[in-house]
Amino acid sequence: MTTSTLSRACLCPSDNRENEPRVPELASSALESYVSVSCFDELAALKPKKRRNSGGEEVALRLDGLDTNSDARVRFFSIRQKKSKRSLLRVSASLINLVSPSRNKNESCSFKVPSSPLRPVPAASPYKPPRPSPAKRRVQLSWVDSFGSNGDDKCTLSHHEIKRQEAIYELYQGERDMLEDLTNITKFYRDPLLKLGLISQEEARMFFGNIDSLIPVHEELINRLREQRKPDGRTENIGQHIHDWADHLSVYVQYCANQIKAKAVFDEKKNEPAMDDFLQRCLASPFSRKLDLWTLLDGARGRFVKYPLLVRAILKYLERLEKVIKKADEETGVARCEHSKSCLLYLFDDQKIPEIEQSTALLCNGCMKNVKGSKLFVFLFERAVVVTRSTHQQGRQMYQVYRQPMPVSELQVEDLPDGEVKLGSFRNAFGQGSQIAKNVIRISFKDSEKGQSHTLLANDEHDKRQWMQAFRKVTSCVEEVSENSNISKAKH
């Protein structure tokens, strides 16, 4: 039987079932000896045996099954298949095996040793604040260093003219630095404090004052100085510009007067944990230049009072500027006086003498001690002297009035020499272990029946000298007691 006949028999099995050719007996016997009749499942699993013919076709031997008489029927069919398809199928099968691992492999991977619950978990390292960033340093260059390229032109300038240009350039650099500080205060301190809710709007107005009004003042002077600068670096004809600009410095009057309340608010708020943490983080940042917030705020006032020294060599019109600064000093003194009066606590109504309310200036104030070692805080107003004890009320620093305040018109001051008064209580005053008091000042009423006197000890000799100068400004009844004078015992 030829190959074409076998192919037609395989393609149409139902039509020529009866005329289907038989396998030669030799091939049938060889197949029966190779395959057992009882192993049908194994026969079904066997792969077809293939061979090639001369025409490039493949002839496969397929076992369809066995009949009841255990006769194997074999069909031959040919399938035309290219080598590229066989290679593609093999590669695909290999990829499928890699993507879908065997069942046994999955089962073996599914069994994992559970982690021991007793295994210690490594503890998290404690929080360490980052190292402070290096401070931002300002490079201060002189006028000669900044415009050194025009060396030939500078040789023709006189020494006096070079000094004048240096003074103008120092004024210009200071204005730039002041503008940067004020901008940083509003950008890195005030606005974040409001956004974080650490201070209220009212506290911000009290603490920072009219700082927004100061920034345009310095910007205007910077622009004026730049406009007057020539290409070679020299600046001419700035006298009139500074004269016109000086009127804008009146905004500093309110700013300086507000510094007294601002310092009190700052001292209260900086003790809060959240506020303290914020200030410490800012202090570690480069923009602070290792300066705290109050130093930056007070720097504006320091710059303001320094203007006469900066422009004295280059400006002829100083009267207007000095008048503005003098007015600012007066307003600052009034604000300091009012703040001090608001911190007084009176135990009795007769302690509220009218001279305290009439005072508009605070000449001197500070901590002193009595002969028993108790700390007393003394306020010397222009019309009265008030001795107090420090206390706190609702978190605010207050001063409780101690004994009767003394009007300046009835004040008597004694400058006692060292060793005139002994320290300690009345029992220890005559003992061997008593100490000699130094830097002693005694204040009393001219009429001793109006109130008790105070024997006060200054911190040092310099502190005593300042107090005596302040007392001489308000009263002429100042007596310097010599060591040989017979002074009566002070009432304690």
C-alpha positions as CSV (number, residue, x, y, z in Angstrom):
1,M,0.0,0.0,0.0
2,T,1.4,3.4,-0.9
3,T,1.7,6.5,1.2
4,S,-1.1,8.4,-0.6
5,T,-3.5,5.6,-0.1
6,L,-2.8,5.6,3.6
7,S,-3.2,9.3,3.8
8,R,-6.7,9.1,2.2
9,A,-7.6,6.4,4.6
10,C,-6.6,8.5,7.6
11,L,-8.5,11.6,6.4
12,C,-11.8,9.8,5.7
13,P,-12.0,7.1,8.3
14,S,-15.8,7.0,8.5
15,D,-16.4,6.6,4.8
16,N,-13.9,3.7,4.2
17,R,-14.1,1.9,7.5
18,E,-14.7,-1.4,6.0
19,N,-12.1,-1.0,3.3
20,E,-9.5,0.3,5.8
21,P,-6.2,-1.4,5.1
22,R,-4.7,-3.7,7.6
23,V,-1.2,-3.5,9.1
24,P,1.0,-6.3,7.9
25,E,1.2,-9.2,10.3
26,L,4.8,-8.7,10.9
27,A,4.3,-5.1,12.1
28,S,1.3,-6.2,14.2
29,S,3.2,-9.0,15.9
30,A,6.2,-6.7,16.6
31,L,3.9,-4.1,18.1
32,E,2.1,-6.7,20.3
33,S,5.4,-7.9,21.6
34,Y,6.5,-4.4,22.4
35,V,3.2,-3.3,24.1
36,S,1.2,-5.2,26.6
37,V,-2.5,-5.4,25.9
38,S,-3.4,-4.9,29.6
39,C,-1.6,-1.6,29.9
40,F,-4.0,0.7,28.0
41,D,-3.2,3.7,30.1
42,E,0.5,3.4,29.4
43,L,-0.2,3.1,25.7
44,A,-2.3,6.2,25.7
45,A,0.6,8.0,27.3
46,L,3.2,6.8,24.8
47,K,4.4,9.4,22.4
48,P,3.9,8.6,18.7
49,K,6.9,7.3,16.9
50,K,7.8,9.4,14.0
51,R,9.8,8.9,10.8
52,R,10.6,10.9,7.7
53,N,9.8,10.0,4.1
54,S,11.6,11.1,1.0
55,G,9.1,14.0,0.3
56,G,10.0,15.9,3.5
57,E,6.7,14.7,5.2
58,E,6.5,13.1,8.6
59,V,4.8,9.8,9.1
60,A,3.5,9.1,12.6
61,L,2.3,5.9,14.0
62,R,-0.6,6.4,16.3
63,L,-2.3,3.8,18.5
64,D,-6.0,4.5,18.6
65,G,-6.8,1.7,20.9
66,L,-7.4,-2.0,21.1
67,D,-10.6,-3.9,20.2
68,T,-12.1,-6.7,22.3
69,N,-9.9,-9.3,20.6
70,S,-6.8,-7.2,21.8
71,D,-6.0,-6.2,18.2
72,A,-4.3,-2.9,17.9
73,R,-5.5,-0.7,15.2
74,V,-2.7,1.6,13.8
75,R,-3.4,4.5,11.7
76,F,-0.8,6.3,9.7
77,F,-1.2,10.0,8.9
78,S,1.2,12.6,7.6
79,I,1.5,16.2,9.0
80,R,3.5,18.8,7.2
81,Q,5.3,20.8,9.9
82,K,8.3,23.0,9.6
83,K,11.3,22.9,11.7
84,S,10.8,26.5,12.9
85,K,7.4,25.6,14.4
86,R,8.8,22.7,16.3
87,S,11.6,24.9,17.7
88,L,9.0,27.5,18.7
89,L,6.9,25.0,20.5
90,R,9.9,23.6,22.4
91,V,11.0,27.1,23.5
92,S,7.4,27.9,24.5
93,A,7.2,24.7,26.6
94,S,10.4,25.6,28.3
95,L,9.2,29.1,29.2
96,I,5.9,27.7,30.5
97,N,7.8,25.4,32.8
98,L,9.9,28.3,34.1
99,V,6.9,30.5,34.7
100,S,4.7,27.8,36.2
101,P,6.8,25.6,38.5
102,S,5.8,22.1,39.3
103,R,3.3,21.2,41.9
104,N,5.9,19.6,44.1
105,K,8.0,22.7,44.0
106,N,5.1,24.9,45.0
107,E,4.3,22.6,47.9
108,S,7.8,22.6,49.1
109,C,8.0,26.4,48.9
110,S,4.8,26.8,50.7
111,F,6.2,25.3,53.9
112,K,8.2,28.0,55.6
113,V,9.7,28.0,59.1
114,P,7.8,30.5,61.1
115,S,9.8,33.2,62.8
116,S,10.3,32.7,66.5
117,P,8.1,35.1,68.5
118,L,10.8,35.2,71.1
119,R,13.3,36.7,68.7
120,P,14.2,40.2,70.1
121,V,13.2,43.1,67.9
122,P,16.0,45.6,67.5
123,A,15.2,48.7,69.4
124,A,14.9,51.9,67.4
125,S,17.8,54.3,67.9
126,P,16.8,57.4,70.0
127,Y,16.2,60.7,68.2
128,K,19.3,62.7,67.7
129,P,18.9,66.3,66.6
130,P,20.9,67.2,63.6
131,R,24.1,69.1,64.1
132,P,23.7,72.8,63.8
133,S,24.5,74.2,60.4
134,P,27.5,76.5,60.1
135,A,26.6,80.1,60.7
136,K,26.2,82.4,57.8
137,R,29.0,84.9,58.0
138,R,28.8,88.3,56.4
139,V,31.8,89.5,54.5
140,Q,32.6,93.1,55.3
141,L,34.6,94.7,52.6
142,S,35.9,98.3,52.5
143,W,35.2,100.7,49.7
144,V,38.8,100.2,48.4
145,D,38.5,96.4,48.4
146,S,35.1,96.5,46.6
147,F,36.1,98.8,43.8
148,G,39.8,97.9,43.6
149,S,39.8,97.5,39.8
150,N,40.0,101.3,39.4
151,G,43.3,101.7,41.2
152,D,44.6,104.5,39.0
153,D,41.6,106.7,39.8
154,K,41.9,106.1,43.5
155,C,45.5,107.3,43.5
156,T,44.3,110.7,42.5
157,L,41.9,110.9,45.4
158,S,43.0,112.6,48.6
159,H,43.1,110.8,51.9
160,H,40.1,112.8,53.2
161,E,38.1,111.9,50.1
162,I,38.9,108.2,50.5
163,K,37.7,108.3,54.1
164,R,34.5,110.0,53.0
165,Q,33.9,107.2,50.4
166,E,34.6,104.6,53.1
167,A,32.0,106.2,55.4
168,I,29.4,106.3,52.6
169,Y,30.0,102.7,51.7
170,E,29.8,101.6,55.4
171,L,26.4,103.3,55.6
172,Y,25.3,101.4,52.4
173,Q,26.5,98.0,53.7
174,G,24.9,98.5,57.0
175,E,21.6,99.3,55.3
176,R,21.7,96.1,53.3
177,D,22.5,94.0,56.4
178,M,19.7,95.7,58.4
179,L,17.2,95.1,55.6
180,E,18.2,91.4,55.5
181,D,17.8,91.1,59.3
182,L,14.3,92.7,59.2
183,T,13.2,90.5,56.3
184,N,14.5,87.3,58.1
185,I,12.6,88.3,61.3
186,T,9.3,88.5,59.4
187,K,9.9,85.5,57.2
188,F,11.5,83.0,59.6
189,Y,10.1,84.1,63.0
190,R,6.9,86.1,62.9
191,D,5.1,84.4,60.1
192,P,5.9,80.8,61.2
193,L,5.0,81.7,64.8
194,L,1.6,82.8,63.7
195,K,1.1,79.9,61.3
196,L,2.0,77.4,64.0
197,G,-0.3,79.1,66.5
198,L,2.5,79.7,69.0
199,I,1.5,83.4,69.4
200,S,-1.7,85.3,68.7
201,Q,-2.2,88.3,66.5
202,E,-2.2,90.6,69.5
203,E,1.0,89.1,70.8
204,A,2.6,89.4,67.4
205,R,1.7,93.2,67.3
206,M,3.0,93.7,70.8
207,F,6.2,91.6,70.2
208,F,7.2,92.7,66.7
209,G,5.7,96.1,66.8
210,N,5.6,98.1,63.5
211,I,8.5,96.1,62.0
212,D,6.7,96.2,58.6
213,S,7.1,100.0,58.5
214,L,10.9,99.8,59.0
215,I,11.6,97.7,55.9
216,P,10.6,100.4,53.3
217,V,12.7,103.0,55.1
218,H,15.9,101.1,54.6
219,E,15.0,100.0,51.1
220,E,14.6,103.7,50.1
221,L,18.0,104.7,51.4
222,I,19.7,101.8,49.6
223,N,18.1,102.8,46.4
224,R,19.1,106.5,46.9
225,L,22.7,105.5,47.5
226,R,22.8,103.2,44.5
227,E,21.5,105.9,42.2
228,Q,24.2,108.3,43.3
229,R,27.0,105.9,42.7
230,K,29.2,106.5,39.7
231,P,30.7,103.7,37.5
232,D,34.1,104.1,39.2
233,G,32.4,103.4,42.6
234,R,32.4,106.9,44.0
235,T,29.3,108.4,45.5
236,E,28.6,112.1,45.3
237,N,25.9,114.6,46.4
238,I,24.2,112.4,49.0
239,G,23.7,115.2,51.6
240,Q,20.3,116.3,50.3
241,H,19.2,112.7,49.8
242,I,19.9,111.8,53.4
243,H,18.3,115.1,54.6
244,D,15.1,114.2,52.8
245,W,15.2,110.6,53.9
246,A,15.7,111.4,57.6
247,D,12.0,112.3,58.0
248,H,11.1,108.7,57.4
249,L,12.9,107.6,60.5
250,S,10.0,108.8,62.6
251,V,8.6,105.2,62.4
252,Y,11.4,104.2,64.8
253,V,9.8,106.3,67.6
254,Q,6.9,103.8,67.9
255,Y,9.2,100.9,67.4
256,C,11.6,101.9,70.2
257,A,8.8,102.7,72.6
258,N,7.3,99.3,72.0
259,Q,10.6,97.5,72.9
260,I,9.8,97.6,76.6
261,K,6.6,95.7,76.3
262,A,8.1,93.5,73.7
263,K,10.9,92.4,76.0
264,A,8.4,91.6,78.7
265,V,6.3,89.4,76.3
266,F,9.5,87.7,75.0
267,D,10.7,86.8,78.5
268,E,7.3,85.2,79.2
269,K,6.8,83.3,76.0
270,K,10.4,82.0,75.7
271,N,9.8,79.8,78.8
272,E,7.0,77.8,77.0
273,P,8.3,74.4,75.8
274,A,7.0,74.8,72.2
275,M,8.3,78.4,71.9
276,D,11.7,77.4,73.4
277,D,12.0,74.5,70.9
278,F,11.1,76.8,68.0
279,L,13.7,79.4,69.0
280,Q,16.4,76.7,69.5
281,R,15.8,75.3,66.0
282,C,16.0,78.8,64.5
283,L,19.2,79.5,66.5
284,A,20.8,76.4,64.9
285,S,19.8,77.5,61.4
286,P,22.3,79.4,59.2
287,F,20.0,82.5,58.8
288,S,20.2,83.3,62.5
289,R,24.0,83.7,62.4
290,K,24.0,82.3,66.0
291,L,22.0,85.3,67.2
292,D,18.8,84.9,69.2
293,L,15.5,86.6,68.2
294,W,15.7,89.4,70.7
295,T,19.2,90.3,69.6
296,L,17.9,90.7,66.0
297,L,15.0,92.8,67.2
298,D,17.1,95.0,69.3
299,G,19.6,95.4,66.5
300,A,17.2,97.7,64.6
301,R,17.1,100.1,67.6
302,G,20.9,100.0,67.9
303,R,21.2,100.8,64.2
304,F,18.8,103.7,64.6
305,V,20.7,105.4,67.4
306,K,24.0,104.9,65.5
307,Y,23.0,107.0,62.5
308,P,24.6,110.3,63.8
309,L,27.9,108.5,64.1
310,L,27.6,107.0,60.6
311,V,26.7,110.2,58.8
312,R,28.6,112.8,60.8
313,A,31.6,112.7,58.4
314,I,29.5,112.9,55.3
315,L,26.4,114.8,56.2
316,K,26.0,118.5,57.2
317,Y,22.4,118.4,58.1
318,L,22.3,116.6,61.5
319,E,19.8,118.7,63.4
320,R,16.8,117.0,61.9
321,L,18.2,113.6,62.5
322,E,19.2,114.4,66.1
323,K,15.8,115.8,66.9
324,V,14.1,112.6,65.7
325,I,16.4,110.5,67.8
326,K,15.9,112.7,70.9
327,K,12.2,112.3,70.5
328,A,12.5,108.6,70.2
329,D,14.6,108.5,73.5
330,E,11.9,110.5,75.3
331,E,9.1,108.2,74.1
332,T,11.1,105.2,75.0
333,G,11.6,106.5,78.5
334,V,7.9,107.2,78.9
335,A,7.1,103.7,77.7
336,R,9.6,102.2,80.2
337,C,8.1,104.2,83.0
338,E,4.5,103.2,82.2
339,H,5.4,99.6,82.0
340,S,7.2,99.7,85.4
341,K,4.2,101.4,87.0
342,S,1.8,98.7,85.6
343,C,3.9,96.0,87.3
344,L,3.5,97.4,90.8
345,L,1.2,95.6,93.3
346,Y,-0.1,97.7,96.2
347,L,-1.0,96.1,99.5
348,F,-2.6,99.2,101.0
349,D,-4.4,102.2,99.4
350,D,-2.2,104.7,101.1
351,Q,0.8,103.3,99.1
352,K,-0.6,104.7,95.9
353,I,0.8,108.2,96.2
354,P,0.1,110.7,93.4
355,E,3.8,111.2,92.7
356,I,4.0,107.7,91.1
357,E,1.3,108.4,88.7
358,Q,2.7,111.8,87.8
359,S,6.1,110.4,86.9
360,T,6.9,110.1,83.1
361,A,10.5,108.9,83.3
362,L,12.2,106.0,85.1
363,L,15.8,107.2,86.0
364,C,17.1,104.0,87.4
365,N,15.9,100.5,88.6
366,G,17.5,97.3,89.7
367,C,18.0,94.7,92.4
368,M,19.6,95.6,95.7
369,K,19.7,93.9,99.2
370,N,19.0,95.0,102.7
371,V,21.2,94.2,105.7
372,K,19.4,90.9,106.2
373,G,20.3,89.7,102.8
374,S,16.8,89.9,101.3
375,K,16.5,90.9,97.7
376,L,14.6,94.2,97.0
377,F,13.8,95.7,93.6
378,V,14.1,99.5,93.7
379,F,12.4,101.9,91.2
380,L,13.6,105.5,91.0
381,F,11.0,107.5,89.2
382,E,11.5,111.2,88.5
383,R,9.0,112.0,91.3
384,A,9.1,109.0,93.7
385,V,11.2,106.1,95.0
386,V,9.5,102.7,95.4
387,V,11.0,99.7,97.1
388,T,9.4,96.4,96.1
389,R,9.8,92.6,96.3
390,S,9.7,90.5,93.2
391,T,6.7,88.1,92.8
392,H,4.7,86.4,90.0
393,Q,1.0,86.7,89.3
394,Q,-0.6,84.6,86.6
395,G,2.8,83.9,85.1
396,R,3.7,87.6,84.9
397,Q,6.6,89.2,86.7
398,M,5.2,91.6,89.2
399,Y,6.6,93.8,92.1
400,Q,4.9,94.0,95.5
401,V,5.4,97.4,97.1
402,Y,7.4,97.1,100.3
403,R,6.7,99.7,103.0
404,Q,5.7,103.3,102.1
405,P,6.9,104.9,98.8
406,M,9.0,108.1,99.2
407,P,8.2,111.2,97.2
408,V,11.4,112.9,95.9
409,S,10.4,116.1,97.6
410,E,10.7,114.4,101.0
411,L,13.7,112.1,100.1
412,Q,17.0,112.1,102.0
413,V,19.9,110.0,100.7
414,E,23.0,109.0,102.7
415,D,26.2,107.6,101.2
416,L,27.5,105.3,103.9
417,P,31.1,104.2,104.0
418,D,32.1,100.5,104.1
419,G,32.0,99.0,107.5
420,E,29.5,101.4,108.9
421,V,26.7,98.8,108.8
422,K,27.0,95.1,109.8
423,L,25.2,92.4,107.9
424,G,22.8,89.8,109.4
425,S,19.9,89.8,111.8
426,F,19.7,91.7,115.1
427,R,20.9,88.7,117.0
428,N,24.0,88.2,114.9
429,A,24.8,91.9,114.5
430,F,26.8,91.9,117.7
431,G,28.3,88.4,117.3
432,Q,31.8,87.5,116.2
433,G,30.7,86.1,112.9
434,S,29.1,89.2,111.5
435,Q,30.2,90.6,108.2
436,I,31.0,94.1,107.2
437,A,28.6,95.6,104.6
438,K,30.0,97.4,101.5
439,N,28.5,99.8,99.0
440,V,25.7,100.9,101.3
441,I,23.1,103.5,100.6
442,R,20.4,104.7,103.0
443,I,17.3,106.4,101.9
444,S,14.7,107.8,104.3
445,F,12.1,110.5,104.8
446,K,13.2,113.9,105.9
447,D,10.5,113.6,108.5
448,S,11.1,110.1,110.1
449,E,7.5,110.0,111.3
450,K,6.1,109.6,107.8
451,G,7.7,106.2,107.2
452,Q,10.6,103.8,107.7
453,S,14.0,104.1,106.1
454,H,15.8,101.6,103.9
455,T,19.4,100.5,104.2
456,L,20.3,99.1,100.8
457,L,23.4,97.3,99.5
458,A,24.4,97.8,95.9
459,N,25.9,94.9,93.9
460,D,29.3,96.6,93.5
461,E,31.1,99.9,93.5
462,H,30.1,100.7,90.0
463,D,26.4,99.9,90.7
464,K,26.5,102.2,93.8
465,R,28.0,105.0,91.7
466,Q,25.2,104.8,89.2
467,W,22.6,104.9,91.9
468,M,24.2,107.9,93.6
469,Q,24.3,109.8,90.2
470,A,20.6,109.0,89.7
471,F,19.7,110.2,93.2
472,R,21.5,113.5,92.6
473,K,19.4,114.2,89.5
474,V,16.2,114.1,91.5
475,T,17.1,115.6,94.9
476,S,19.8,117.8,96.4
477,C,19.5,116.2,99.8
478,V,22.3,113.8,99.3
479,E,24.8,113.5,102.2
480,E,28.1,111.7,102.1
481,V,28.8,110.2,105.5
482,S,32.4,110.0,106.6
483,E,33.8,107.1,108.7
484,N,34.3,109.4,111.7
485,S,30.7,110.6,111.7
486,N,28.4,109.4,114.4
487,I,25.4,107.9,112.4
488,S,22.4,106.5,114.2
489,K,21.4,102.9,113.6
490,A,19.2,102.3,110.7
491,K,15.8,100.8,111.2
492,H,15.6,97.3,109.8
